[in-house]
Amino acid sequence: MDRILVIGACGQLGSELTNELGKIFGNDHIIASDISKPNSAIQGFKFEQLDVMNADRLAEIVDQHQITQIYHLAAILSAKGEENPQWAWNLNMTGLLNVLELAKEKNLDKIYWPSSIAVFGPSTPIDNTPQHTVMDPNTVYGISKLAGERWCEYYFEKYGVDVRSIRYPGLIGYKSLPGGGTTDYAVDIYHKALSEEPFECFLSEETYLPMMYMQDAIKATIDLMQAPAKKVKIRSSYNVSAISFSPREIVASIQGHIPSFTATYKPDFRQAIADSWPNSIDDSEAKSDWDWNPAFDLDKMTNDILTHLPEILGDFQKA
């Protein structure tokens, strides 16, 4: 029976993925871990405190719990990474290499590691960005993700490590607070709308970026990990896509429910990061190889968030 370690389980993606894996495999078969203490989002799971840069501690947890799969989600995101590039590089790269090396030594069944649209850069075609294209990232986050993709493919080709990856677009969820990414305006904006506060956006109103609702991101991740190995033909990282929209369009979508909501625009250093990323993504290879298909468009996502976020906001206030 599979026993799964989720590294970075307290984060925005990690908390929701941990809970979904629990539904599939049973909570007893999931070990949640993070450098921080456990939060309410991952109650009901065994928890181990872990700094993924500590290879000995990582190996100890894998042996203790007889781990067969690892979902390695711990990383410093784009905006936070630009504040301290060397720290971001060290954590993002050392953590991944520790996991890959352990997977090789212990012959683990599967590894999941997320990449990002941050691997693309100013010379990348911005519309319908192909799976295989020019990649010249100009943020430490993007550089580390591009290097990580090459390491993943290397460990698959050289050592047979079954490592799988998705290049996430901006992820939008309502169950946890923003985590320091350039696309996080599309998380924070719903909080402001429900709090009846005006929103000041750090991107210009016409900045288009590829986005994905968290439920679709979880579905894509699990679909890829459950696909037969012979169907996983790309071992660097798959393009996936769902929605592309601008801040102006998400404001209009919210105003369909909350007409009084207003937003202003004051671009900061994150605008340059966003400008280096694509407007839209070609994910035809993911659709062809393992039948990827998103379920949410912008208005369906907005309706779902505004329906469920009030309860979550109440939980945040109690905490």
Secondary structure in CASP SS format (residue, H / E / C, confidence):
PFRMAT SS
TARGET T0000
AUTHOR 0000-0000-0000
METHOD secondary structure of the structure
MODEL  1
M C 1.00
D C 1.00
R C 1.00
I E 1.00
L E 1.00
V E 1.00
I E 1.00
G C 1.00
A C 1.00
C C 1.00
G C 1.00
Q H 1.00
L H 1.00
G H 1.00
S H 1.00
E H 1.00
L H 1.00
T H 1.00
N H 1.00
E H 1.00
L H 1.00
G H 1.00
K H 1.00
I H 1.00
F H 1.00
G C 1.00
N H 1.00
D H 1.00
H H 1.00
I E 1.00
I E 1.00
A E 1.00
S E 1.00
D E 1.00
I C 1.00
S C 1.00
K C 1.00
P C 1.00
N C 1.00
S H 1.00
A H 1.00
I H 1.00
Q C 1.00
G C 1.00
F C 1.00
K E 1.00
F E 1.00
E E 1.00
Q E 1.00
L C 1.00
D C 1.00
V C 1.00
M C 1.00
N C 1.00
A H 1.00
D H 1.00
R H 1.00
L H 1.00
A H 1.00
E H 1.00
I H 1.00
V H 1.00
D H 1.00
Q H 1.00
H C 1.00
Q C 1.00
I C 1.00
T C 1.00
Q E 1.00
I E 1.00
Y E 1.00
H E 1.00
L C 1.00
A C 1.00
A C 1.00
I C 1.00
L C 1.00
S H 1.00
A H 1.00
K H 1.00
G H 1.00
E H 1.00
E H 1.00
N C 1.00
P H 1.00
Q H 1.00
W H 1.00
A H 1.00
W H 1.00
N H 1.00
L H 1.00
N H 1.00
M H 1.00
T H 1.00
G H 1.00
L H 1.00
L H 1.00
N H 1.00
V H 1.00
L H 1.00
E H 1.00
L H 1.00
A H 1.00
K H 1.00
E H 1.00
K H 1.00
N C 1.00
L C 1.00
D C 1.00
K E 1.00
I E 1.00
Y E 1.00
W C 1.00
P C 1.00
S E 1.00
S E 1.00
I H 1.00
A H 1.00
V H 1.00
F C 1.00
G C 1.00
P C 1.00
S C 1.00
T C 1.00
P C 1.00
I C 1.00
D C 1.00
N C 1.00
T E 1.00
P C 1.00
Q C 1.00
H C 1.00
T C 1.00
V C 1.00
M C 1.00
D C 1.00
P C 1.00
N C 1.00
T C 1.00
V H 1.00
Y H 1.00
G H 1.00
I H 1.00
S H 1.00
K H 1.00
L H 1.00
A H 1.00
G H 1.00
E H 1.00
R H 1.00
W H 1.00
C H 1.00
E H 1.00
Y H 1.00
Y H 1.00
F H 1.00
E H 1.00
K H 1.00
Y H 1.00
G C 1.00
V C 1.00
D C 1.00
V E 1.00
R E 1.00
S C 1.00
I E 1.00
R E 1.00
Y E 1.00
P C 1.00
G E 1.00
L E 1.00
I E 1.00
G C 1.00
Y C 1.00
K C 1.00
S C 1.00
L C 1.00
P C 1.00
G C 1.00
G C 1.00
G C 1.00
T H 1.00
T H 1.00
D H 1.00
Y H 1.00
A H 1.00
V H 1.00
D H 1.00
I H 1.00
Y H 1.00
H H 1.00
K H 1.00
A H 1.00
L H 1.00
S C 1.00
E C 1.00
E C 1.00
P C 1.00
F E 1.00
E E 1.00
C E 1.00
F C 1.00
L C 1.00
S C 1.00
E C 1.00
E C 1.00
T C 1.00
Y C 1.00
L E 1.00
P E 1.00
M E 1.00
M E 1.00
Y E 1.00
M H 1.00
Q H 1.00
D H 1.00
A H 1.00
I H 1.00
K H 1.00
A H 1.00
T H 1.00
I H 1.00
D H 1.00
L H 1.00
M H 1.00
Q H 1.00
A C 1.00
P C 1.00
A H 1.00
K H 1.00
K H 1.00
V C 1.00
K C 1.00
I C 1.00
R C 1.00
S C 1.00
S C 1.00
Y E 1.00
N E 1.00
V C 1.00
S C 1.00
A C 1.00
I E 1.00
S E 1.00
F E 1.00
S C 1.00
P H 1.00
R H 1.00
E H 1.00
I H 1.00
V H 1.00
A H 1.00
S H 1.00
I H 1.00
Q H 1.00
G C 1.00
H C 1.00
I C 1.00
P C 1.00
S C 1.00
F C 1.00
T C 1.00
A E 1.00
T E 1.00
Y E 1.00
K C 1.00
P C 1.00
D C 1.00
F H 1.00
R H 1.00
Q H 1.00
A H 1.00
I H 1.00
A H 1.00
D H 1.00
S C 1.00
W C 1.00
P C 1.00
N C 1.00
S C 1.00
I E 1.00
D C 1.00
D C 1.00
S H 1.00
E H 1.00
A H 1.00
K H 1.00
S H 1.00
D H 1.00
W H 1.00
D C 1.00
W C 1.00
N C 1.00
P C 1.00
A C 1.00
F C 1.00
D C 1.00
L H 1.00
D H 1.00
K H 1.00
M H 1.00
T H 1.00
N H 1.00
D H 1.00
I H 1.00
L H 1.00
T H 1.00
H H 1.00
L H 1.00
P H 1.00
E H 1.00
I H 1.00
L H 1.00
G H 1.00
D H 1.00
F H 1.00
Q H 1.00
K H 1.00
A C 1.00
END
